[in-house]
Amino acid sequence: MPMNLIHRRICSSPKWAAAVRDRMPGFLAGTPLGDDVLEIGPGFGATTRAMVDHLPALTCVEIDPASVERLRAEFGDRVDVVLGDGAALPFPDGRFSAVVCFTMLHHVPSAQQQDALFAEAARVLRPGGVFAGLDSQPSLRFRFLHIGDTMTVVDPATLPGRLGRAGLVDVAVTRAPGQVLFSAYRPV
């Protein structure tokens, strides 16, 4: 989804990639990702870089064609990078052991499209599979960074119900400074 120039520079910077790399193990600690993980919306690939060497199989779906080409060039056959929309995933039911998304939900143009993404994540999960992620919460800096961007902030108070309506269970939502973290499971 659209990002302004400042936002693109930050998210493609080595400093951002290092920060993501350092925080990713703590975020994913205790999350049972399994053997075949789908990442929705990798963007510039900082989160993908942080995960690829720790997973047996990683697939990414990205809506931006230029990002898809850049990710394919960087990861080669280590990651299956697919051009597609998280709200209309091009994968069969029950394929993945886990679905993850990081700081991208606020770039989905509407709450309805976010809900479609949640339903698609549930659909492509195996029974017992986890959908986990995090997204940013508003602050003055966050709002400034998103001038001219698509910005549909996820309300942590409504997230459990939204994930439940998508067919997911055992929903956990945690607020952290500037972020909301979540996990939910496809019923067995």
C-alpha positions in Angstrom: 0.0 0.0 0.0 1.2 3.6 -0.5 4.0 4.8 1.6 5.5 8.3 1.5 9.2 8.9 0.8 10.3 9.3 4.4 8.5 6.2 5.5 10.0 4.2 2.6 13.5 5.4 3.5 13.1 4.4 7.1 11.6 1.0 6.4 14.4 0.2 3.8 17.2 1.4 6.0 19.9 -0.8 7.6 19.1 0.8 11.0 15.4 -0.4 10.7 16.6 -3.9 9.6 18.9 -4.2 12.6 16.2 -3.1 15.0 13.8 -5.7 13.5 16.5 -8.4 13.6 17.2 -7.6 17.3 13.5 -7.6 18.4 12.2 -10.5 16.3 13.4 -13.4 18.5 11.7 -11.9 21.5 8.5 -11.4 19.7 8.4 -14.9 18.2 9.6 -16.7 21.4 7.0 -19.3 22.4 5.1 -19.0 19.1 4.8 -22.4 17.5 5.4 -21.6 13.9 5.9 -25.1 12.6 7.4 -26.1 9.3 5.7 -24.0 6.7 5.2 -20.3 7.4 3.4 -17.6 5.4 4.4 -13.9 5.9 1.8 -11.4 4.6 3.2 -8.0 3.5 7.0 -8.3 4.0 7.5 -4.9 2.3 11.2 -4.2 2.2 12.0 -7.6 3.8 13.4 -6.7 7.2 11.1 -9.2 9.0 11.8 -11.8 6.3 15.5 -11.5 6.8 15.1 -11.9 10.5 13.1 -15.2 10.1 14.4 -17.0 7.0 17.4 -18.7 8.6 15.2 -20.0 11.5 12.4 -21.6 9.5 12.2 -24.8 7.4 10.0 -23.1 4.8 9.0 -19.5 4.3 6.6 -18.1 1.8 5.8 -14.3 1.5 2.9 -12.7 -0.2 3.4 -9.1 -1.2 1.0 -6.8 -3.1 3.6 -4.4 -4.5 5.2 -5.7 -7.7 8.5 -3.8 -7.3 8.8 -5.2 -3.7 8.2 -8.7 -5.1 11.0 -8.3 -7.6 13.4 -6.9 -5.0 12.6 -9.7 -2.5 13.0 -12.4 -5.1 16.4 -11.0 -6.1 17.5 -10.9 -2.5 16.2 -14.3 -1.3 16.3 -16.4 -4.4 15.1 -19.9 -3.7 15.3 -19.5 0.1 11.9 -17.8 0.2 8.9 -18.3 -2.1 7.9 -14.7 -2.8 4.4 -14.5 -4.4 2.7 -11.4 -5.8 -0.7 -11.2 -4.2 -3.2 -9.7 -1.8 -3.4 -10.8 1.8 -7.2 -10.3 1.6 -7.4 -12.8 -1.3 -4.6 -15.3 -0.8 -3.6 -17.5 -3.7 -3.1 -20.6 -1.6 -5.2 -23.7 -0.8 -7.1 -24.2 2.4 -5.0 -25.5 5.3 -1.6 -25.2 3.7 0.4 -23.3 6.3 1.5 -24.2 9.9 1.6 -20.4 10.7 0.7 -17.1 9.2 2.5 -13.9 10.4 2.3 -10.2 9.6 4.4 -7.4 11.0 3.7 -3.6 11.0 1.7 -3.8 7.8 -2.0 -4.0 8.9 -2.3 -0.2 9.2 -1.4 -0.1 5.5 -4.5 -2.1 4.5 -7.0 0.5 3.2 -10.0 -0.4 5.4 -11.1 -2.3 8.4 -13.2 -4.5 6.1 -10.1 -5.4 4.1 -8.2 -6.1 7.3 -11.1 -8.5 8.3 -10.8 -10.2 4.9 -7.1 -10.6 5.5 -7.9 -12.2 8.9 -10.4 -14.6 7.3 -7.8 -15.5 4.6 -5.1 -16.1 7.2 -7.6 -18.5 9.1 -8.5 -20.2 5.8 -4.9 -21.0 4.8 -3.9 -22.2 8.3 -3.8 -25.9 9.1 -6.0 -26.9 12.1 -4.1 -25.8 15.2 -2.0 -23.4 13.2 -1.2 -19.9 14.6 -1.8 -16.5 13.1 0.5 -14.0 14.9 1.7 -10.5 14.3 2.1 -7.0 15.5 1.1 -3.6 14.3 1.9 0.0 15.3 -0.4 2.2 17.4 -0.8 5.9 17.0 1.5 8.5 18.4 2.5 11.9 17.1 5.6 10.5 15.5 3.6 7.6 13.9 1.0 10.1 12.5 3.7 12.3 11.1 5.5 9.4 9.5 2.3 8.4 7.8 1.3 11.7 6.2 0.1 10.8 2.7 0.2 7.1 3.5 -2.6 4.6 3.8 -3.2 4.4 7.6 -6.0 2.3 9.0 -5.0 1.8 12.7 -6.0 -1.5 14.3 -8.0 -0.9 17.5 -6.7 -3.4 20.1 -10.1 -3.4 21.9 -11.9 -4.7 18.8 -9.2 -7.1 17.6 -10.2 -10.1 19.6 -13.8 -10.0 18.2 -12.5 -9.4 14.7 -10.2 -12.4 14.9 -12.9 -14.5 16.4 -15.3 -13.6 13.6 -12.6 -14.7 11.1 -12.9 -18.2 12.7 -9.9 -18.1 15.0 -9.8 -19.1 18.7 -7.6 -18.7 21.7 -7.0 -15.0 20.8 -4.4 -13.1 22.7 -3.9 -9.4 22.3 -1.2 -7.5 24.2 -0.5 -3.8 24.1 3.1 -2.7 24.3 4.4 0.9 23.9 3.4 1.9 20.4 2.4 -1.6 19.4 -0.3 -4.2 19.6 0.8 -7.8 19.5 -1.6 -10.7 18.8 -1.9 -14.4 18.2 -4.9 -16.6 17.4 -5.3 -20.2 16.3 -7.3 -22.1 13.8 -9.5 -24.6 15.6 -8.4 -28.2 15.6 
